Each structure stands twice: as C-alpha cells, then as structure tokens.
C-alpha cells in the first residue's frame, strides 16, 4: 500500500497534545479530518473544468494515520457492480474477482487511493493546515464545555493572565491537577475596588459556559454576581452550610450607577431554630465572619437583615440601618408600601442617591415610598386606600357578575340544545304512534302497487257474478273485457 510520508508525525501529535491540553486521540481525529479535507481539495483541483462535487461525495473516503511509519494513506469504500459508472464509488466485479474470486455483486471493498506526495499539492497542504487548526479549536471547546458545564454557578479560584480591551483574561481550573483554562472577566462583572494585576488571584463566580465555535474565552466569570456573596457567606458561616440558617434573598449593587456611591449588598437570612440568631450567626463574634466576606469583596458594604413572612416587618428590616416608624401597605395587590420614618432618619432610609431604598425594594419585591411621618397625610392616604379598595372590590364584583352571565348564557344554550333534541325525539315518537293507531295515516301506495293477485281475484269474482247474470240478461264478453282493461 502506498503512503504519503509525514516526517515527525508522532512528535507532532505529542506536541499538539501537550500544547493544547488535548488527548492524543482527539489530536489524531482532528488530523485525520484535516487530511481528508486536504484530499478533497486535491481532487477538486483535478476537476475544475467538469464542475465540483456534491457535499457528501467524499463520505466513503477516510484517512488512516500510521504513526510507526510516519505517514498517512487515503482509503475508499467502493461497491462492486457489473459496469462502473462512478469510479470513486464503484468497482467492476471482474477486477475484484482477479484478487478475491468469492466477491459478489453489491458487496463492498476498501481500496487504497492514496495519491503521490508530489500530487497532493501546496493548496491541499494549506487547506489541511487551516482545517487542522479549526478542528483543534473545536476539540478544545468541546472538552472545556464537558469539563465546566457542571461547575456553572459555582465559585472558582482564578489567576490574572492578561488584559484585552476592558476585559481581564484569567486562568481557572476545574480541580486539582487539571490544566488551566482561560476565562473572561468583562468590565461589567468587575468590582471597582479590585486591583487586577498579572498573576493576582481572585475568587470568581462561573457565570456562563459558552457553546459553539466562536473565538475568545469560552468561560465568563464574575466578581459582581450575587452568587459570589452567597458562596462567601456559606463558606464562612457553618450554620448556612449545615442548613440551620438559610439565605432567603440577596440584592447587590456591585457597580453603582454613580461613582460617588460605593458597592453595597443586602442579604436576608432566616432560620427555623428558635435558639439561633441568623443575623448574628452571619456577622460572627465582633464581626469576624462578615469581615472576611467584606475583605474578599474589597470593602463592599453588606447589610444582613432578618427575613420575615410579614411584608411590613420585612420591609422595615430591609431599610436597615434606618429606624422605621410605620409601614403602610397601600396596595398589596401591586405590592406598594409607604414607609414612615422620622425626619432625622429620612436621608438614611433613602440612602445616598437612593441606593438604600433601591436595594430594599429589590430585596423585598415591594415598591417602597419613603415618607416623613410628621408630614404624612393620614386622612388623605387612608381615603385613597379606601377608594382604591372600593374600586378594586367593584371591579372584582363586576368581573364576577360578567363571569356569572357568561356561565348562565352557556348553560341556557346547552339547555336549549337539549330541549331541541328532546322535542325532535318526542315528535318522531308521536308520529310513529299516530301512524300505528290510525292506519289511514299510512301512505296508500303500498296496497295498490303490491298485490296484483288480489286485483285479479276481484275481477274473477265480478266475472262470476256477471256469468250468473248473463243467464238473466245476455251481456257480451267484450263488455266485461273493457271493464277489466279500465
């Protein structure tokens, strides 16, 4: 069998495998596919005048690598036929039987169709090189996806490699002993207080594992995601790890809209144990636990509040550290609340550029309106609440009435349809009973056309009567025949 030599094939495969962190088998598969594309390019250059090939024309071709002899050969699977019409897919029976006498029609054979090295051409070699690079990238992305798809939503240790535009390219690993993979930390996922420099290490939240063959890092990590805060608290607070304390909600503003406001996070915690203080468990003795989290987030302000099933209590807690005098749930359906605070607590409740109330609203899911209790119009707001409740009640009643009318209309239509069916059935029954009780109601044509023998018997009876009368009055037979005809 002929072979196209590839000097240093074994070392080439080993080198690519080490450089790209790919198994040797994956490199060999990529190289086989690239060489087959190069062979296709070589064949297409031979048929430039007679038109191209169909997309699946070379499906019966394959490349076989020989690492020991450092080369490759091209093989084609052909069908045995009587007369060959396509030499790339068929071979004549008599040609095969010269080598294997037992060959039969429609059997398949594998033939060596390796071209000479000089015939392979420069263009085919370039095609092979380009396809090999693409196939290796595809293999790398496939392996990365398989390795990290189960780690999406977890926290990894990352090391800064370089900077591209406004993004930071970091190296992350899925575990001990695994090769590092590049991940992108976009600008919007960075923390303003982080100091990104080469080889600096950070804890990052794996936000997305990309698919497809697009260029660039396949992994996107974040330092601004709320998942990183949850992980840090779960790592520092054993009660969270033991599920004694649970994190109910987190609202984080890691990149505030204004540079005059620092990053801040509100976290709501709860427990089912009466003897456990969930807020105290998260803060720790003298703030030891929460300080570790704050240090990891580069001084980010964190408010730990107690979650409550009562919306008013939950909203009041969410506005901490401001002291709330009263929470009025103005519109529970639309989740709107008025929070009344003292005059000296007004700015603290709202926060710098509205950050405190904005985070409290995101944490609780309520639209919060901070009001000065000394200027609050109780009577006016109460009246508006009653008017709103009355309008809601009337709207609900109108909706119920409309629904009842629609249901009644549908029931009436169904009842009418049932009555029509019953009336039709009754009329049919009455018609049949009347016909049975009154024979005259039946159609008369049934008797007339049915029994001609009865008519003949009647005529014979009349004939006998006439015969008897003939003796008294001589009536001719012609007259009798005329009557019969009539």
C-alpha positions as CSV (number, residue, x, y, z in Angstrom):
1,X,0.0,0.0,0.0
2,X,1.2,3.5,-0.9
3,X,1.6,6.2,1.7
4,X,2.2,9.9,1.9
5,X,5.1,10.4,4.3
6,X,4.7,12.8,7.3
7,X,8.1,13.0,9.0
8,X,7.9,13.6,12.7
9,X,4.2,12.6,12.8
10,X,4.5,11.1,16.3
11,X,6.3,14.1,17.8
12,X,3.8,16.4,16.0
13,X,0.8,14.7,17.7
14,X,2.5,14.6,21.1
15,X,3.5,18.3,20.8
16,X,0.0,19.4,19.9
17,X,-1.5,17.3,22.7
18,X,0.8,19.0,25.3
19,X,0.4,22.5,23.9
20,X,-3.4,22.5,23.7
21,X,-4.1,20.1,26.6
22,X,-5.8,17.7,24.4
23,X,-5.8,13.9,24.4
24,X,-3.7,12.2,21.7
25,X,-6.8,10.5,20.4
26,X,-8.5,13.9,19.9
27,X,-5.5,15.3,18.1
28,X,-5.3,12.2,15.8
29,X,-9.0,12.6,15.0
30,X,-8.6,16.3,14.2
31,X,-5.6,15.5,12.0
32,X,-7.5,12.7,10.1
33,X,-10.4,15.1,9.4
34,X,-7.9,17.8,8.2
35,X,-6.1,15.5,5.9
36,X,-9.3,14.3,4.4
37,X,-10.3,17.9,3.7
38,X,-6.9,18.3,2.1
39,X,-7.5,15.3,-0.1
40,X,-10.9,16.7,-1.1
41,X,-9.2,20.0,-2.1
42,X,-6.7,18.0,-4.2
43,X,-9.5,16.1,-6.0
44,X,-11.4,19.3,-6.7
45,X,-8.4,20.9,-8.3
46,X,-8.4,17.9,-10.7
47,X,-12.0,18.5,-11.8
48,X,-12.1,22.3,-12.2
49,X,-13.4,22.0,-15.7
50,X,-16.0,19.3,-15.1
51,X,-17.7,21.0,-12.2
52,X,-17.5,20.4,-8.5
53,X,-18.5,17.6,-6.2
54,X,-21.6,17.3,-4.1
55,X,-21.3,17.9,-0.3
56,X,-21.5,14.2,0.6
57,X,-19.4,12.9,-2.4
58,X,-16.4,12.0,-0.2
59,X,-18.4,10.3,2.6
60,X,-16.9,6.9,1.5
61,X,-13.3,8.2,1.9
62,X,-11.3,8.1,5.0
63,X,-7.7,8.8,6.1
64,X,-5.6,6.3,8.0
65,X,-2.7,7.5,10.1
66,X,0.4,5.4,10.6
67,X,2.4,6.7,13.5
68,X,5.0,4.0,13.3
69,X,5.9,4.6,9.6
70,X,5.1,8.3,10.0
71,X,2.7,8.8,7.1
72,X,-0.9,8.5,6.0
73,X,-2.9,6.8,3.3
74,X,-6.4,7.5,1.8
75,X,-8.9,4.7,1.6
76,X,-12.1,4.5,-0.3
77,X,-15.0,2.1,0.3
78,X,-16.5,1.1,-3.1
79,X,-19.4,-1.0,-4.2
80,X,-18.9,-4.0,-6.5
81,X,-21.0,-3.6,-9.7
82,X,-21.2,-5.1,-13.2
83,X,-20.5,-1.9,-15.1
84,X,-18.8,1.0,-13.4
85,X,-20.4,4.5,-13.8
86,X,-18.6,6.3,-10.9
87,X,-15.0,5.0,-10.3
88,X,-14.9,6.9,-6.9
89,X,-17.8,4.8,-5.5
90,X,-17.9,1.7,-7.7
91,X,-15.5,-1.0,-8.9
92,X,-16.1,-3.7,-11.5
93,X,-16.8,-7.3,-10.4
94,X,-14.2,-8.8,-12.7
95,X,-11.5,-6.6,-11.2
96,X,-12.2,-7.7,-7.7
97,X,-12.5,-11.3,-8.7
98,X,-9.0,-11.2,-10.0
99,X,-7.9,-10.8,-6.4
100,X,-10.8,-12.4,-4.5
101,X,-12.7,-14.9,-6.5
102,X,-15.5,-15.2,-3.9
103,X,-16.6,-11.5,-4.4
104,X,-20.2,-10.9,-5.3
105,X,-22.1,-8.1,-6.8
106,X,-23.3,-5.3,-4.4
107,X,-20.5,-6.3,-1.9
108,X,-18.2,-3.5,-0.7
109,X,-14.4,-3.4,-0.7
110,X,-11.9,-0.9,0.7
111,X,-9.3,0.3,-1.7
112,X,-6.1,2.3,-1.3
113,X,-6.5,5.5,-3.3
114,X,-3.6,7.4,-1.8
115,X,-2.1,10.0,-4.2
116,X,1.6,10.5,-4.7
117,X,3.2,13.1,-2.4
118,X,4.0,15.3,-5.3
119,X,0.4,15.2,-6.5
120,X,-1.0,16.3,-3.1
121,X,0.0,19.9,-3.8
122,X,0.6,23.1,-1.9
123,X,-3.0,24.2,-1.9
124,X,-4.1,20.9,-0.3
125,X,-1.4,21.2,2.3
126,X,-2.6,24.7,3.2
127,X,-6.2,23.5,3.4
128,X,-5.1,20.7,5.7
129,X,-3.3,23.2,8.0
130,X,-6.3,25.5,8.2
131,X,-8.7,22.8,8.9
132,X,-6.4,21.2,11.5
133,X,-6.3,24.5,13.4
134,X,-10.1,24.8,13.3
135,X,-10.7,21.1,14.3
136,X,-8.3,21.5,17.2
137,X,-10.1,24.6,18.4
138,X,-13.4,22.7,18.2
139,X,-12.0,19.8,20.2
140,X,-10.7,22.2,22.8
141,X,-14.0,24.0,23.2
142,X,-15.9,20.7,23.4
143,X,-13.6,19.4,26.1
144,X,-13.9,22.7,28.1
145,X,-17.7,22.6,27.8
146,X,-17.8,19.0,29.1
147,X,-15.4,19.8,31.9
148,X,-17.0,23.0,33.2
149,X,-20.7,22.7,32.4
150,X,-21.4,21.1,35.8
151,X,-19.5,23.9,37.5
152,X,-21.7,26.7,36.2
153,X,-23.0,28.7,39.2
154,X,-20.0,27.8,41.4
155,X,-17.0,29.8,42.6
156,X,-13.5,29.1,41.3
157,X,-10.1,30.3,42.0
158,X,-8.8,32.5,39.2
159,X,-5.4,34.0,38.2
160,X,-5.0,37.1,36.1
161,X,-3.2,36.4,32.8
162,X,-3.6,39.5,30.7
163,X,-5.9,42.3,29.7
164,X,-7.9,42.6,26.5
165,X,-9.6,45.9,25.9
166,X,-11.7,46.3,29.1
167,X,-11.8,42.7,30.0
168,X,-9.5,40.7,32.2
169,X,-8.4,37.3,30.9
170,X,-8.0,34.9,33.8
171,X,-6.9,31.3,34.2
172,X,-9.2,29.0,36.0
173,X,-9.1,25.3,36.8
174,X,-11.9,22.8,37.4
175,X,-9.9,20.9,40.1
176,X,-6.5,19.8,41.4
177,X,-4.3,18.5,38.7
178,X,-6.5,19.8,35.8
179,X,-4.9,22.1,33.2
180,X,-5.9,25.8,33.5
181,X,-8.4,27.2,31.0
182,X,-8.8,30.9,30.0
183,X,-11.9,32.7,31.2
184,X,-13.1,36.3,30.6
185,X,-14.0,38.8,33.3
186,X,-15.9,41.6,31.4
187,X,-15.8,45.2,32.7
188,X,-19.4,45.0,34.0
189,X,-18.6,41.9,36.1
190,X,-15.5,43.5,37.8
191,X,-15.5,45.2,41.2
192,X,-14.5,48.9,41.2
193,X,-12.2,48.3,44.3
194,X,-10.4,45.3,42.8
195,X,-6.8,45.8,41.7
196,X,-6.3,43.5,38.8
197,X,-2.6,42.8,38.1
198,X,-0.8,40.0,36.4
199,X,-0.7,36.7,38.5
200,X,-3.1,38.2,41.1
201,X,-5.6,35.6,42.4
202,X,-9.3,36.2,43.0
203,X,-12.4,34.1,43.8
204,X,-14.7,34.4,40.8
205,X,-18.2,33.2,40.1
206,X,-18.5,31.0,37.0
207,X,-21.5,32.7,35.3
208,X,-21.6,31.1,31.8
209,X,-20.0,28.3,29.8
210,X,-20.2,29.2,26.2
211,X,-21.0,26.9,23.3
212,X,-20.3,27.0,19.6
213,X,-17.1,27.7,17.7
214,X,-16.8,31.5,18.3
215,X,-13.3,32.9,19.1
216,X,-12.2,34.1,22.5
217,X,-12.5,32.6,26.0
218,X,-15.4,30.1,26.4
219,X,-15.9,30.8,30.1
220,X,-17.3,34.0,31.5
221,X,-16.7,34.7,35.2
222,X,-17.9,37.4,37.5
223,X,-16.9,39.3,40.7
224,X,-20.2,41.3,40.7
225,X,-22.7,38.5,40.8
226,X,-24.8,37.9,43.9
227,X,-23.8,34.2,43.7
228,X,-20.3,35.1,44.9
229,X,-21.7,36.7,48.1
230,X,-23.9,33.6,48.8
231,X,-20.8,31.4,48.3
232,X,-18.6,33.5,50.6
233,X,-21.3,33.5,53.4
234,X,-21.8,29.8,53.0
235,X,-18.1,29.3,53.3
236,X,-17.7,31.4,56.4
237,X,-20.9,30.6,58.3
238,X,-21.2,26.9,59.3
239,X,-24.9,27.4,60.2
240,X,-25.5,28.0,56.5
241,X,-23.5,25.0,55.4
242,X,-25.5,22.9,57.9
243,X,-28.8,24.4,56.7
244,X,-29.6,25.8,60.1
245,X,-29.6,29.3,58.7
246,X,-30.8,29.9,55.1
247,X,-30.2,32.8,52.8
248,X,-33.6,33.9,51.5
249,X,-32.7,36.7,49.2
250,X,-29.8,38.9,48.1
251,X,-29.8,42.3,46.4
252,X,-26.4,43.5,45.3
253,X,-25.2,46.7,43.6
254,X,-21.6,45.9,42.9
255,X,-21.3,48.6,40.2
256,X,-23.5,51.6,41.3
257,X,-24.7,53.9,38.5
258,X,-22.7,56.8,40.1
259,X,-19.1,56.8,41.1
260,X,-20.0,58.8,44.2
261,X,-21.7,55.7,45.6
262,X,-19.8,52.6,46.7
263,X,-20.8,49.0,46.1
264,X,-23.4,47.6,48.6
265,X,-25.2,44.4,49.2
266,X,-28.3,43.5,51.3
267,X,-28.8,39.9,52.3
268,X,-31.9,38.5,54.0
269,X,-31.5,35.4,56.2
270,X,-33.8,33.2,58.2
271,X,-33.8,30.1,60.4
272,X,-36.3,27.6,61.7
273,X,-34.4,27.2,65.0
274,X,-35.7,29.4,67.8
275,X,-32.4,29.4,69.7
276,X,-30.4,30.6,66.6
277,X,-30.0,34.2,65.7
278,X,-29.5,34.1,61.9
279,X,-28.2,37.7,61.6
280,X,-25.8,37.2,64.5
281,X,-24.6,33.9,63.0
282,X,-23.7,35.6,59.7
283,X,-21.9,38.6,61.5
284,X,-20.0,36.4,63.9
285,X,-18.3,37.4,67.1
286,X,-17.2,41.0,66.8
287,X,-18.0,40.8,63.1
288,X,-15.3,38.2,62.4
289,X,-17.3,36.3,59.9
290,X,-18.7,39.1,57.9
291,X,-15.4,40.9,57.9
292,X,-13.9,38.0,55.9
293,X,-16.6,38.5,53.3
294,X,-16.1,42.2,53.2
295,X,-12.3,41.8,52.8
296,X,-12.8,39.4,49.9
297,X,-15.1,42.0,48.2
298,X,-12.6,44.8,48.8
299,X,-14.6,46.7,51.4
300,X,-18.1,46.3,49.9
301,X,-20.8,47.4,52.4
302,X,-23.0,44.5,53.4
303,X,-26.3,44.7,55.4
304,X,-27.5,41.4,56.9
305,X,-31.2,41.6,57.8
306,X,-33.8,39.2,59.2
307,X,-36.3,37.9,56.7
308,X,-40.0,37.9,57.8
309,X,-43.1,36.5,56.3
310,X,-44.9,39.7,57.3
311,X,-44.3,42.2,54.4
312,X,-44.4,45.2,56.7
313,X,-41.8,43.7,59.1
314,X,-39.7,42.5,56.2
315,X,-39.7,46.0,54.5
316,X,-38.8,47.7,57.8
317,X,-35.9,45.3,58.3
318,X,-34.7,45.7,54.7
319,X,-34.3,49.5,55.2
320,X,-31.8,48.9,57.9
321,X,-29.9,50.7,59.4
322,X,-32.7,53.4,59.2
323,X,-35.3,53.2,62.0
324,X,-38.8,52.8,60.6
325,X,-41.8,54.1,62.5
326,X,-44.5,52.5,60.4
327,X,-45.0,50.6,57.2
328,X,-48.4,51.0,55.4
329,X,-49.2,48.5,52.7
330,X,-51.1,50.9,50.4
331,X,-51.8,48.4,47.6
332,X,-51.0,44.8,48.5
333,X,-52.0,43.6,45.0
334,X,-49.5,45.8,43.3
335,X,-47.1,45.5,46.2
336,X,-46.8,49.2,47.0
337,X,-46.0,50.4,50.5
338,X,-45.5,53.7,52.3
339,X,-42.7,53.7,54.9
340,X,-42.9,56.4,57.5
341,X,-39.8,57.5,59.2
342,X,-38.7,60.3,61.5
343,X,-37.3,63.4,59.9
344,X,-33.7,62.6,61.0
345,X,-34.0,59.1,59.5
346,X,-35.3,60.2,56.1
347,X,-31.9,60.5,54.4
348,X,-30.6,57.3,56.0
349,X,-33.7,55.4,54.8
350,X,-33.4,56.7,51.3
351,X,-29.6,56.3,51.2
352,X,-27.0,58.1,49.1
353,X,-28.6,58.7,45.6
354,X,-31.4,56.3,46.7
355,X,-29.2,53.3,47.0
356,X,-30.6,52.0,50.3
357,X,-34.3,52.2,49.3
358,X,-33.4,50.8,45.8
359,X,-31.8,47.7,47.3
360,X,-34.6,47.3,49.9
361,X,-37.1,47.3,47.1
362,X,-35.2,44.8,45.0
363,X,-34.7,42.6,48.1
364,X,-38.4,42.6,49.2
365,X,-40.1,42.9,45.8
366,X,-42.2,45.8,47.0
367,X,-42.4,49.4,45.6
368,X,-41.3,51.4,48.6
369,X,-42.1,55.1,49.1
370,X,-40.3,56.8,52.0
371,X,-42.4,59.4,53.8
372,X,-41.7,61.9,56.6
373,X,-44.1,60.9,59.4
374,X,-44.5,64.5,60.5
375,X,-45.8,65.5,57.1
376,X,-47.7,62.4,56.3
377,X,-51.4,62.9,55.4
378,X,-53.0,60.0,57.2
379,X,-56.6,61.0,56.4
380,X,-55.9,61.6,52.7
381,X,-53.8,58.4,52.3
382,X,-56.4,56.4,54.2
383,X,-59.2,57.8,52.0
384,X,-57.2,57.0,48.9
385,X,-56.6,53.5,50.2
386,X,-60.3,53.0,50.9
387,X,-61.2,54.4,47.4
388,X,-58.7,52.1,45.8
389,X,-60.0,49.1,47.8
390,X,-63.6,50.1,46.9
391,X,-62.7,50.4,43.2
392,X,-60.9,47.0,43.4
393,X,-64.0,45.5,45.1
394,X,-66.4,46.8,42.5
395,X,-64.1,45.7,39.7
396,X,-64.0,42.2,41.2
397,X,-67.7,42.1,41.6
398,X,-68.3,43.3,38.0
399,X,-65.9,40.7,36.9
400,X,-67.7,38.0,38.9
401,X,-71.1,39.2,37.6
402,X,-69.8,39.1,34.0
403,X,-68.4,35.7,34.6
404,X,-71.8,34.5,36.0
405,X,-73.6,35.9,33.0
406,X,-71.3,34.2,30.6
407,X,-71.8,30.9,32.6
408,X,-75.6,31.4,32.6
409,X,-75.6,32.1,28.8
410,X,-73.6,29.0,28.2
411,X,-75.9,26.9,30.4
412,X,-79.0,28.3,28.6
413,X,-77.6,27.4,25.2
414,X,-76.8,23.9,26.4
415,X,-80.4,23.6,27.9
416,X,-81.9,24.8,24.6
417,X,-79.9,22.4,22.6
418,X,-81.1,19.5,24.9
419,X,-84.7,20.7,24.6
420,X,-84.5,20.7,20.8
421,X,-83.2,17.2,20.8
422,X,-86.0,16.1,23.2
423,X,-88.7,17.8,21.1
424,X,-87.4,16.2,18.0
425,X,-87.3,12.8,19.7
426,X,-90.9,13.4,21.0
427,X,-92.3,14.4,17.6
428,X,-90.7,11.4,16.0
429,X,-92.2,9.1,18.6
430,X,-95.7,10.8,18.3
431,X,-95.6,10.4,14.5
432,X,-94.8,6.7,14.8
433,X,-97.5,6.1,17.4
434,X,-100.1,8.0,15.4
435,X,-99.3,6.0,12.4
436,X,-99.8,2.8,14.3
437,X,-103.1,3.9,15.9
438,X,-104.5,5.4,12.7
439,X,-103.9,3.1,9.7
440,X,-105.4,5.7,7.3
441,X,-102.4,7.9,8.1
442,X,-100.1,5.4,6.2
443,X,-99.3,6.0,2.6
444,X,-101.9,4.2,0.3
445,X,-99.5,3.4,-2.5
446,X,-98.2,0.4,-0.6
447,X,-101.5,-1.6,-1.2
448,X,-102.1,-0.5,-4.8
449,X,-98.8,-1.5,-6.3
450,X,-98.2,-4.5,-4.2
451,X,-100.7,-7.4,-4.9
452,X,-101.9,-7.7,-8.4
453,X,-103.2,-11.2,-7.5
454,X,-105.8,-9.6,-5.2
455,X,-107.0,-7.4,-8.1
456,X,-107.3,-10.5,-10.4
457,X,-109.3,-12.3,-7.7
458,X,-111.7,-9.3,-7.5
459,X,-112.1,-9.3,-11.3
460,X,-112.8,-13.0,-11.3
461,X,-115.4,-12.6,-8.6
462,X,-117.1,-9.9,-10.8
463,X,-116.8,-12.2,-13.8
464,X,-118.6,-15.0,-11.9
465,X,-121.4,-12.6,-10.9
466,X,-121.7,-11.4,-14.5
467,X,-121.8,-15.0,-15.7
468,X,-124.6,-15.7,-13.3
469,X,-126.4,-12.5,-14.5
470,X,-125.9,-13.5,-18.1
471,X,-128.4,-16.1,-17.7
472,X,-130.9,-13.3,-16.9
473,X,-129.5,-10.6,-19.1
474,X,-127.3,-11.6,-22.1
475,X,-124.2,-9.4,-21.5
476,X,-121.5,-9.9,-24.2
477,X,-117.9,-10.9,-23.1
478,X,-116.5,-7.8,-24.8
479,X,-118.1,-5.5,-22.4
480,X,-116.6,-7.5,-19.5
481,X,-113.1,-7.2,-21.0
482,X,-113.5,-3.5,-21.4
483,X,-114.2,-3.1,-17.7
484,X,-111.2,-5.2,-16.9
485,X,-109.0,-3.0,-19.0
486,X,-110.3,0.1,-17.4
